[in-house]
Amino acid sequence: MSVKSAQRVLNIFEILADHPGGLSIKEISEALDIPQSSTYHLLNTLTKAGYLNRDELKKYRLGAKLIHIGTCAMESLDIYDAGVPHLRHLMQQVDETVFMAVLSDDELVYVAKIDSNRSIRTTAHPGAKRPLYCTGLGKAFLTFLPEPKRKRILDRIEFKKMTHKTITDRQSLEKQLQSFKKRGYSIDDEESEEGLYCLAAPIFGRDEQVIAAISVAGPRERVYARRKDIVRDLKSTAYQISKDMGYRIL
């Protein structure tokens, strides 16, 4: 069953995509057969949220916020297609669960999970969102993002204790990120979920910017004991995916 208001929002996006010069409230109302009063409230809400723009002639166009969402969607699709074959191979190498995530605003979003034959207890799954400061994948982004973007994100983070090991102050987190940058990978040592140890590495695109991250996760004792071998395979896989996405080391 569809939700009428949600369907109307989608219809507005679609019709404005076909009219880059913009449309007035009346034109949108008539084209979609929606009462003008309802159209006004929808357009006003979307404009305030940044999804639409309204010009001097009172015509509405798609807003800049949709560019970010569209870019994330495109990158997610591209990175998924490029990454999954490599992730399956990595899972076979390490025999642990493997994840891939992209950045969405101030959170990470899981886009792939390749399960191993060995069970792992975690709430992470494709489509789920997690904080950046307490996850291996999230810290991979924070480690390798350009400084201005990292600072903007850190300025907005609200630290909450997820487990007894969660880092909840910015100074300690930034010190940890400096260490991760030297290593080329990040660690989540039971900071997001009790008993879970995670090693993560960044994926770079053709513009040399981090566009995704991959991780190997499992019970702490099991993964920690094999961390050197896992890191080797993890970093090699991350580099292969980065190459497929157009990244080249000069």
Backbone bond lengths (Angstrom), bond angles and torsions (degrees), N, CA, C in turn:
res aa  C-N    CA-C-N  psi(-1)  N-CA   C-N-CA  omega(-1)  CA-C   N-CA-C  phi
1 M - - - 1.467 - - 1.523 109.44 -
2 S 1.332 116.89 127.40 1.461 120.39 -179.45 1.526 111.07 -85.48
3 V 1.320 116.28 152.61 1.461 122.73 176.00 1.523 107.57 -95.13
4 K 1.329 117.25 124.21 1.459 121.08 -170.87 1.530 112.47 -58.25
5 S 1.336 117.67 -46.62 1.468 119.49 -177.05 1.521 111.21 -65.43
6 A 1.341 116.72 -38.61 1.460 120.07 178.97 1.526 110.29 -65.58
7 Q 1.325 116.84 -41.54 1.464 120.47 178.87 1.520 110.65 -63.48
8 R 1.318 117.02 -37.89 1.466 120.67 178.80 1.527 111.37 -65.26
9 V 1.323 116.42 -39.90 1.469 119.72 177.49 1.523 109.93 -61.14
10 L 1.313 116.88 -45.22 1.465 120.45 179.41 1.525 111.02 -62.41
11 N 1.326 116.55 -39.58 1.467 120.59 178.55 1.528 111.30 -64.57
12 I 1.332 116.23 -37.14 1.465 120.41 177.68 1.519 110.47 -63.98
13 F 1.334 116.65 -45.64 1.467 119.65 177.74 1.526 110.80 -58.20
14 E 1.320 116.51 -43.73 1.461 120.56 -175.81 1.521 112.02 -67.08
15 I 1.324 116.98 -42.38 1.469 118.57 -177.93 1.526 110.98 -71.82
16 L 1.336 117.78 -34.92 1.462 119.55 177.44 1.525 111.29 -71.12
17 A 1.318 116.64 -28.88 1.469 119.65 175.38 1.524 110.73 -63.69
18 D 1.326 116.65 -29.13 1.472 121.78 178.92 1.527 112.35 -86.54
19 H 1.338 117.00 -7.09 1.475 121.28 -178.69 1.521 109.29 -131.90
20 P 1.325 117.74 75.43 1.473 120.88 -177.69 1.518 113.97 -60.45
21 G 1.341 117.94 -20.76 1.460 120.62 177.39 1.509 113.49 -77.59
22 G 1.328 116.75 -8.61 1.452 121.03 177.55 1.511 113.39 95.82
23 L 1.322 115.53 160.09 1.460 122.45 177.95 1.526 109.52 -136.72
24 S 1.321 116.25 151.67 1.463 121.08 177.33 1.530 109.86 -83.20
25 I 1.325 115.60 169.43 1.468 119.80 176.91 1.523 110.08 -57.21
26 K 1.331 116.73 -44.93 1.461 120.49 -178.48 1.519 111.34 -61.67
27 E 1.329 116.43 -43.48 1.467 120.29 -178.59 1.525 111.15 -65.05
28 I 1.317 116.65 -39.76 1.461 120.03 178.77 1.525 110.45 -68.63
29 S 1.322 115.28 -42.44 1.458 121.01 179.60 1.522 111.62 -59.17
30 E 1.341 115.76 -46.05 1.467 119.98 -178.39 1.522 111.74 -70.62
31 A 1.326 116.73 -38.93 1.465 120.14 -177.77 1.525 112.04 -66.59
32 L 1.334 115.80 -34.37 1.463 119.85 -177.00 1.523 112.83 -103.26
33 D 1.336 116.07 0.00 1.468 121.27 179.67 1.529 111.55 56.47
34 I 1.334 113.95 48.60 1.462 121.88 177.55 1.525 108.08 -116.48
35 P 1.332 119.85 139.84 1.466 120.64 176.16 1.523 111.06 -56.02
36 Q 1.335 117.07 143.64 1.463 119.86 -177.13 1.524 112.08 -61.44
37 S 1.317 117.10 -33.87 1.468 119.20 -179.79 1.529 110.92 -64.39
38 S 1.328 115.92 -43.00 1.466 120.23 177.97 1.525 110.67 -66.77
39 T 1.333 115.60 -39.86 1.458 120.77 179.42 1.523 110.32 -61.10
40 Y 1.326 115.94 -43.73 1.464 121.12 -179.37 1.525 110.64 -58.84
41 H 1.323 117.73 -47.30 1.470 121.08 -176.91 1.532 111.02 -65.21
42 L 1.322 116.90 -39.73 1.459 120.29 178.51 1.526 111.13 -65.23
43 L 1.334 115.62 -46.08 1.462 120.18 -179.14 1.525 111.27 -64.95
44 N 1.303 116.40 -39.61 1.461 121.05 -179.93 1.533 110.72 -63.68
45 T 1.329 115.99 -44.22 1.469 120.77 178.89 1.528 111.12 -63.13
46 L 1.326 116.93 -44.91 1.465 121.45 -178.30 1.528 111.43 -68.07
47 T 1.322 116.54 -34.33 1.467 120.16 179.03 1.524 110.69 -69.60
48 K 1.315 117.17 -44.31 1.461 121.12 178.64 1.527 111.57 -61.04
49 A 1.320 116.37 -33.20 1.461 121.11 -178.73 1.525 112.79 -82.97
50 G 1.346 116.99 -6.87 1.458 120.21 177.40 1.513 115.46 92.28
51 Y 1.343 116.56 3.93 1.462 119.26 -178.65 1.530 112.07 -83.71
52 L 1.330 116.97 -19.66 1.459 122.15 176.53 1.521 109.62 -131.72
53 N 1.334 115.91 157.28 1.463 122.53 172.84 1.526 108.73 -119.68
54 R 1.336 115.87 148.82 1.468 121.22 177.20 1.522 108.17 -122.28
55 D 1.343 117.39 123.85 1.459 120.29 -175.96 1.526 111.95 -92.32
56 E 1.348 115.36 -174.76 1.473 120.97 -176.75 1.523 112.33 -64.56
57 L 1.309 116.99 -25.20 1.474 121.35 179.33 1.529 111.67 -88.98
58 K 1.324 116.02 9.92 1.457 123.09 179.19 1.525 112.36 62.77
59 K 1.335 114.66 33.43 1.460 119.99 175.14 1.531 108.84 -104.55
60 Y 1.320 114.62 145.03 1.465 121.03 -175.74 1.523 110.76 -102.23
61 R 1.336 114.89 137.82 1.462 122.65 176.13 1.523 109.05 -129.86
62 L 1.323 115.98 163.08 1.454 119.81 175.10 1.521 109.90 -62.90
63 G 1.335 116.63 139.79 1.457 121.65 -175.14 1.513 113.89 -94.24
64 A 1.338 114.50 169.98 1.464 121.70 -175.55 1.522 112.45 -64.32
65 K 1.321 117.84 -28.15 1.463 119.59 -177.88 1.523 111.63 -62.84
66 L 1.327 116.32 -29.08 1.465 119.88 179.03 1.526 111.52 -71.04
67 I 1.335 116.60 -24.68 1.464 119.91 177.84 1.520 109.40 -63.91
68 H 1.337 115.27 -45.40 1.469 120.04 179.45 1.526 110.81 -61.78
69 I 1.335 116.17 -44.07 1.458 119.98 -178.88 1.523 110.72 -65.37
70 G 1.332 115.64 -43.40 1.458 119.82 178.84 1.515 112.42 -63.66
71 T 1.330 115.52 -39.70 1.467 119.77 178.42 1.519 110.90 -64.04
72 C 1.326 116.00 -43.39 1.462 119.90 178.35 1.529 110.68 -62.15
73 A 1.335 116.01 -40.35 1.466 119.92 179.52 1.521 110.72 -63.65
74 M 1.341 116.78 -44.23 1.463 120.63 179.82 1.519 111.31 -63.82
75 E 1.337 115.31 -44.07 1.461 119.18 179.97 1.522 111.03 -65.27
76 S 1.347 115.32 -37.97 1.457 119.33 -179.93 1.519 110.57 -62.51
77 L 1.335 116.39 -44.30 1.465 120.36 179.93 1.523 110.83 -65.28
78 D 1.332 116.73 -46.56 1.464 120.88 -179.20 1.523 110.85 -63.40
79 I 1.310 116.48 -47.08 1.452 120.42 -176.11 1.522 110.42 -68.38
80 Y 1.306 117.42 -32.37 1.470 120.80 178.13 1.529 109.84 -64.78
81 D 1.331 115.84 -50.59 1.468 119.87 -179.27 1.524 111.67 -61.41
82 A 1.333 115.84 -40.83 1.467 119.89 -179.05 1.522 111.88 -73.45
83 G 1.328 115.98 -34.28 1.455 119.50 -170.30 1.509 117.35 -87.70
84 V 1.331 117.89 -35.43 1.466 120.30 -170.92 1.531 113.93 -57.23
85 P 1.344 120.07 -44.24 1.473 117.95 177.95 1.529 112.58 -58.72
86 H 1.325 117.32 -39.29 1.459 121.44 177.94 1.530 110.98 -68.58
87 L 1.323 116.55 -37.07 1.462 120.04 -180.00 1.527 110.85 -66.47
88 R 1.315 116.19 -37.99 1.469 119.15 177.67 1.536 110.31 -63.10
89 H 1.318 115.76 -41.21 1.461 119.77 178.68 1.524 110.91 -65.76
90 L 1.327 116.25 -40.76 1.464 120.48 178.42 1.529 110.54 -62.22
91 M 1.336 116.63 -42.63 1.465 120.08 179.22 1.527 110.64 -59.90
92 Q 1.325 116.99 -40.09 1.459 120.70 178.74 1.530 111.63 -66.75
93 Q 1.341 115.46 -33.73 1.468 119.23 179.29 1.523 111.87 -68.80
94 V 1.330 115.65 -46.03 1.472 119.74 -172.09 1.527 113.27 -97.53
95 D 1.345 116.55 -16.66 1.465 122.17 -178.27 1.526 111.97 55.58
96 E 1.333 115.18 42.48 1.462 122.48 174.90 1.536 107.99 -137.89
97 T 1.305 116.36 165.06 1.462 120.92 -179.64 1.521 110.47 -70.62
98 V 1.322 115.44 137.87 1.465 122.37 -176.08 1.524 109.21 -120.29
99 F 1.338 115.73 140.45 1.460 121.66 -178.89 1.524 111.26 -126.88
100 M 1.328 115.50 158.88 1.463 121.49 168.81 1.527 107.64 -138.59
101 A 1.337 115.65 142.39 1.462 120.55 -178.35 1.520 110.31 -142.05
102 V 1.330 115.56 156.87 1.457 122.60 173.48 1.528 108.23 -120.97
103 L 1.314 115.70 168.25 1.462 121.52 -178.83 1.514 110.18 -93.74
104 S 1.332 115.99 133.99 1.464 121.94 175.34 1.521 107.74 -133.73
105 D 1.346 115.44 106.06 1.471 120.86 -174.37 1.529 109.17 56.29
106 D 1.334 117.66 -117.67 1.459 120.96 -176.29 1.521 112.40 -105.23
107 E 1.328 117.86 17.79 1.452 121.73 -179.10 1.525 110.09 -131.76
108 L 1.318 115.17 163.92 1.459 118.55 171.87 1.526 107.80 -100.08
109 V 1.319 115.26 150.72 1.459 121.94 176.53 1.521 108.17 -123.95
110 Y 1.320 116.63 124.15 1.456 120.16 177.65 1.524 110.10 -71.24
111 V 1.340 116.75 131.81 1.463 120.44 178.45 1.523 111.84 -115.81
112 A 1.326 117.65 -13.57 1.462 119.79 178.54 1.523 110.16 -154.21
113 K 1.326 114.82 145.86 1.466 121.96 174.92 1.528 107.40 -142.91
114 I 1.322 116.77 122.31 1.459 121.91 178.61 1.523 107.62 -112.96
115 D 1.314 115.93 109.50 1.458 120.60 -176.48 1.524 111.70 -79.45
116 S 1.322 115.44 143.92 1.464 120.88 173.17 1.527 107.70 -93.73
117 N 1.318 115.96 176.43 1.466 120.35 177.72 1.518 111.80 -73.86
118 R 1.346 115.75 -15.05 1.454 119.90 179.23 1.523 108.87 -94.57
119 S 1.296 116.28 129.97 1.461 120.50 -173.37 1.526 111.62 -69.01
120 I 1.321 114.15 152.49 1.460 121.96 176.10 1.526 107.63 -142.56
121 R 1.298 116.26 133.12 1.461 120.03 179.71 1.519 109.08 -95.55
122 T 1.328 116.16 110.64 1.462 121.41 179.64 1.513 109.69 -155.83
123 T 1.315 116.34 150.72 1.467 121.06 177.65 1.521 111.62 -91.18
124 A 1.337 117.53 -0.53 1.462 121.42 -178.74 1.528 110.23 -73.57
125 H 1.331 115.57 135.41 1.462 121.37 177.55 1.526 108.62 -159.97
126 P 1.342 118.48 158.47 1.469 120.41 -179.97 1.522 112.21 -53.36
127 G 1.330 114.89 130.92 1.455 121.34 -178.35 1.514 113.71 97.95
128 A 1.332 116.64 -19.65 1.465 120.37 179.98 1.524 110.60 -75.41
129 K 1.322 115.62 150.08 1.460 121.83 178.03 1.526 109.44 -111.82
130 R 1.329 115.28 147.70 1.462 120.92 178.50 1.522 109.72 -141.47
131 P 1.339 117.10 155.71 1.475 120.28 175.59 1.518 110.75 -65.87
132 L 1.312 116.34 157.47 1.457 120.95 -179.78 1.523 112.79 -83.07
133 Y 1.333 117.60 -33.74 1.457 120.69 -167.38 1.532 114.34 -75.47
134 C 1.339 118.29 -15.41 1.464 119.54 -173.93 1.521 113.35 -122.19
135 T 1.328 118.03 7.76 1.459 121.42 179.60 1.521 110.00 -118.21
136 G 1.332 116.20 149.82 1.456 119.46 178.25 1.512 111.41 -60.91
137 L 1.330 116.91 -44.95 1.457 120.99 178.98 1.525 111.22 -62.20
138 G 1.325 115.81 -44.20 1.466 119.57 -179.63 1.511 112.11 -63.65
139 K 1.332 116.19 -39.95 1.462 119.41 179.70 1.526 111.83 -72.03
140 A 1.335 117.23 -24.40 1.469 119.49 173.01 1.525 109.92 -64.41
141 F 1.337 116.47 -41.07 1.468 119.45 175.55 1.519 111.02 -63.78
142 L 1.328 116.96 -50.04 1.464 120.51 -177.54 1.529 111.57 -60.99
143 T 1.313 117.07 -33.39 1.461 121.22 -179.35 1.520 112.29 -68.41
144 F 1.325 116.73 -40.86 1.458 120.01 -169.87 1.529 114.98 -109.94
145 L 1.318 118.16 3.27 1.463 120.43 173.11 1.525 110.04 -69.52
146 P 1.338 117.95 153.12 1.466 119.78 173.11 1.529 110.02 -57.97
147 E 1.306 117.10 145.93 1.461 122.20 -174.46 1.529 113.75 -52.38
148 P 1.353 119.93 -46.61 1.470 118.62 -178.90 1.524 113.06 -59.85
149 K 1.340 116.79 -41.38 1.465 119.98 -179.73 1.517 110.72 -69.82
150 R 1.330 117.27 -41.17 1.465 120.15 177.54 1.522 110.43 -59.93
151 K 1.327 116.66 -43.17 1.468 120.23 -178.99 1.527 111.07 -63.41
152 R 1.340 116.81 -41.27 1.471 119.62 179.34 1.522 110.78 -61.97
153 I 1.323 115.96 -41.06 1.466 119.11 -179.88 1.524 110.73 -68.11
154 L 1.332 116.68 -45.52 1.468 119.89 -179.59 1.522 111.64 -62.49
155 D 1.324 116.92 -33.35 1.465 120.77 178.35 1.531 111.59 -63.48
156 R 1.335 116.55 -26.43 1.469 120.50 -175.14 1.534 113.25 -99.57
157 I 1.317 117.15 -9.73 1.463 119.16 -175.14 1.525 111.77 -68.75
158 E 1.327 115.27 134.39 1.462 122.28 171.56 1.532 106.87 -106.00
159 F 1.315 115.23 105.53 1.463 119.65 -176.24 1.534 110.88 -72.70
160 K 1.329 114.91 128.07 1.464 121.24 177.07 1.523 108.29 -130.68
161 K 1.304 116.49 141.00 1.459 121.11 -177.76 1.532 109.21 -79.17
162 M 1.347 116.08 115.58 1.454 121.12 179.80 1.536 111.17 -92.29
163 T 1.340 115.89 -35.62 1.464 122.75 176.23 1.526 107.52 -141.27
164 H 1.321 116.25 -179.41 1.464 118.81 -179.79 1.532 111.95 -70.88
165 K 1.355 117.97 -11.26 1.454 121.65 -179.16 1.536 113.27 -103.57
166 T 1.305 118.16 -2.22 1.458 120.36 -176.15 1.524 111.75 -63.99
167 I 1.325 116.18 130.79 1.472 121.16 174.24 1.533 108.22 -76.28
168 T 1.308 116.12 126.14 1.466 119.42 -175.34 1.523 113.42 -121.95
169 D 1.320 117.87 17.52 1.461 118.95 174.14 1.526 108.99 -134.14
170 R 1.307 114.93 144.63 1.459 121.53 -172.55 1.526 112.67 -64.65
171 Q 1.293 117.88 -39.84 1.470 121.11 -176.94 1.525 110.86 -60.74
172 S 1.318 117.08 -45.22 1.466 120.88 179.27 1.521 111.08 -65.28
173 L 1.335 115.93 -39.04 1.462 119.62 179.14 1.526 111.11 -64.61
174 E 1.334 117.08 -44.59 1.465 119.94 -178.94 1.527 111.42 -64.58
175 K 1.322 117.10 -35.57 1.468 120.50 176.31 1.528 109.92 -64.12
176 Q 1.319 116.13 -40.29 1.457 120.90 178.74 1.531 110.87 -65.76
177 L 1.321 117.17 -40.86 1.464 121.37 -179.76 1.529 111.55 -63.28
178 Q 1.316 117.02 -36.60 1.468 120.48 176.98 1.528 110.83 -61.60
179 S 1.323 115.96 -40.40 1.461 120.90 178.07 1.527 110.61 -65.65
180 F 1.327 116.28 -41.15 1.460 120.58 -179.30 1.529 111.35 -64.73
181 K 1.312 116.96 -35.88 1.463 119.68 -179.02 1.524 110.86 -64.13
182 K 1.320 117.35 -37.27 1.463 120.82 178.24 1.531 111.05 -67.49
183 R 1.332 115.42 -34.69 1.463 119.59 -178.04 1.529 112.70 -79.89
184 G 1.330 115.86 -31.32 1.455 119.66 -176.68 1.517 113.60 90.40
185 Y 1.324 116.77 8.76 1.472 120.78 177.50 1.525 108.48 -155.68
186 S 1.331 116.25 166.21 1.465 121.06 -178.34 1.528 110.42 -122.14
187 I 1.319 115.02 165.94 1.465 121.43 -175.42 1.530 110.51 -132.90
188 D 1.309 115.16 139.72 1.464 122.55 168.03 1.523 106.01 -120.54
189 D 1.322 115.38 105.50 1.471 121.43 -177.76 1.526 109.31 -101.50
190 E 1.323 116.04 81.00 1.470 122.92 -179.29 1.529 112.25 59.28
191 E 1.316 117.58 30.17 1.467 120.67 -177.60 1.524 113.02 -89.33
192 S 1.333 117.08 -22.47 1.465 119.66 179.10 1.525 111.88 -108.09
193 E 1.340 115.75 -31.66 1.463 120.74 177.98 1.525 109.38 -144.15
194 E 1.310 116.45 136.52 1.458 121.09 -179.93 1.528 110.62 -59.52
195 G 1.338 116.08 133.58 1.445 121.39 175.15 1.512 115.25 83.54
196 L 1.353 118.10 -5.08 1.465 121.54 -175.27 1.527 110.40 -102.14
197 Y 1.327 115.55 128.19 1.466 121.95 177.22 1.528 107.31 -116.29
198 C 1.325 115.69 131.26 1.458 120.48 -172.94 1.526 110.71 -134.11
199 L 1.323 115.74 134.97 1.459 122.82 174.29 1.525 107.09 -116.28
200 A 1.339 117.34 132.50 1.465 120.45 -174.43 1.520 111.53 -135.99
201 A 1.328 115.52 150.99 1.468 121.62 -179.85 1.529 109.46 -138.58
202 P 1.335 116.93 151.27 1.468 120.97 -176.70 1.525 112.91 -82.94
203 I 1.334 115.00 154.42 1.462 123.03 170.80 1.525 106.99 -112.49
204 F 1.318 117.07 129.44 1.459 121.70 -179.49 1.527 110.54 -108.08
205 G 1.346 115.90 149.22 1.449 121.74 177.13 1.512 112.03 -99.79
206 R 1.317 115.41 -172.71 1.470 119.79 -175.94 1.521 112.69 -65.49
207 D 1.351 116.88 -22.02 1.458 119.93 178.17 1.524 112.13 -88.80
208 E 1.342 116.05 9.45 1.470 123.30 178.48 1.520 113.08 67.05
209 Q 1.337 116.66 19.13 1.458 121.48 176.16 1.525 109.18 -102.34
210 V 1.346 116.61 147.45 1.456 120.42 178.56 1.523 109.14 -68.99
211 I 1.338 116.86 127.14 1.466 121.43 -177.25 1.524 112.50 -117.45
212 A 1.319 117.09 -13.34 1.460 121.26 179.98 1.522 108.18 -165.12
213 A 1.311 115.17 177.34 1.468 120.05 175.52 1.521 108.22 -148.22
214 I 1.321 115.54 150.97 1.462 120.66 176.83 1.516 109.10 -124.52
215 S 1.334 115.58 157.07 1.460 118.60 -177.65 1.524 111.30 -147.77
216 V 1.312 113.71 159.10 1.463 122.89 170.34 1.522 105.83 -118.45
217 A 1.324 116.56 129.52 1.465 120.11 -176.35 1.520 110.82 -136.26
218 G 1.328 114.34 148.40 1.454 119.81 178.00 1.516 110.55 -175.56
219 P 1.320 117.77 -175.90 1.469 121.00 177.41 1.520 110.77 -56.23
220 R 1.309 117.16 139.98 1.459 121.10 -171.17 1.524 113.11 -54.95
221 E 1.302 117.51 -51.50 1.465 120.25 -175.04 1.526 111.17 -60.12
222 R 1.315 116.34 -40.09 1.460 120.69 -176.31 1.526 111.93 -70.25
223 V 1.333 116.73 -45.79 1.462 120.58 -177.69 1.524 111.12 -74.81
224 Y 1.321 116.91 -40.97 1.470 120.28 -178.19 1.531 110.78 -61.07
225 A 1.307 117.25 -38.63 1.469 120.66 -178.23 1.524 111.68 -66.06
226 R 1.321 117.55 -24.98 1.467 121.32 -177.08 1.533 111.73 -114.08
227 R 1.322 117.10 19.40 1.458 121.22 -168.95 1.532 113.17 -60.67
228 K 1.345 118.95 -35.75 1.463 120.55 -177.31 1.529 110.88 -65.08
229 D 1.319 116.60 -45.80 1.458 120.20 178.62 1.521 111.38 -67.03
230 I 1.330 116.03 -39.61 1.466 120.17 179.97 1.524 110.58 -64.92
231 V 1.323 117.40 -43.11 1.463 121.24 179.05 1.525 110.79 -60.55
232 R 1.322 116.86 -42.02 1.471 120.84 178.32 1.534 110.53 -58.14
233 D 1.325 117.46 -49.00 1.461 121.16 -177.93 1.539 110.69 -70.60
234 L 1.326 116.34 -36.71 1.464 121.11 179.43 1.528 110.99 -62.61
235 K 1.323 116.93 -49.91 1.466 120.93 -178.27 1.527 111.49 -66.09
236 S 1.313 116.95 -37.02 1.461 120.33 177.23 1.524 110.73 -63.79
237 T 1.331 116.76 -42.46 1.464 121.16 178.82 1.518 111.16 -65.43
238 A 1.333 116.21 -42.91 1.468 120.21 179.09 1.522 110.76 -59.90
239 Y 1.305 116.40 -39.92 1.464 120.10 179.72 1.527 111.04 -67.49
240 Q 1.328 117.28 -41.13 1.469 120.50 179.27 1.522 111.40 -63.06
241 I 1.326 117.15 -41.42 1.469 120.18 178.13 1.526 109.87 -66.69
242 S 1.332 116.54 -41.40 1.464 120.54 178.30 1.524 110.94 -59.22
243 K 1.327 116.62 -42.16 1.459 120.51 177.28 1.525 110.94 -60.84
244 D 1.324 116.68 -41.24 1.466 120.74 178.73 1.529 111.69 -64.85
245 M 1.328 116.46 -26.46 1.465 121.38 179.56 1.529 112.15 -89.32
246 G 1.317 117.06 4.90 1.468 121.05 175.30 1.493 115.82 100.86
247 Y 1.336 117.62 3.63 1.464 121.46 -178.38 1.525 110.23 -76.55
248 R 1.320 115.57 135.09 1.452 121.19 176.46 1.523 109.59 -134.90
249 I 1.326 116.58 130.02 1.461 120.91 175.03 1.511 108.62 -82.93
250 L 1.330 116.55 124.69 1.472 120.84 -178.82 1.523 109.94 -74.39
